[in-house]
Amino acid sequence: MISLRSWRTTDSVLFGDVWERSELSKRDRSLATVAALVALNRPDQLRFHLNFAVQNGVKKEELVEMITHLAFYSGWPNAMSDHFN
């Protein structure tokens, strides 16, 4: 279990700094994040980031296509997990 202090530090640095940098749009950051989480088979974090990606302008159809594409690069089991429930 993560401590409250660790969570606050992560939240502050990641969402307060990294996600706010102008070199990449939030949409592009969401695409990169979802791709990494699918490739690493991290379903707990992925649930949040799939919804966050939609909030950041990524269409659900784009996410489905990206996950299909990743199936051939990150492994079929990682990509075929039930990400949309």
Stockholm file with secondary structure:
# STOCKHOLM 1.0

chainA/1-85         MISLRSWRTTDSVLFGDVWERSELSKRDRSLATVAALVALNRPDQLRFHLNFAVQNGVKKEELVEMITHLAFYSGWPNAMSDHFN
#=GR chainA/1-85 SS CCCHHHHHHHIIIIIHTGGGCTTSCHHHHHHHHHHHHHHTTCHHHHHHHHHHHHHTTCCHHHHHHHHHHHHHHHCHHHHHSCTTC
#=GC SS_cons        CCCHHHHHHHIIIIIHTGGGCTTSCHHHHHHHHHHHHHHTTCHHHHHHHHHHHHHTTCCHHHHHHHHHHHHHHHCHHHHHSCTTC
//
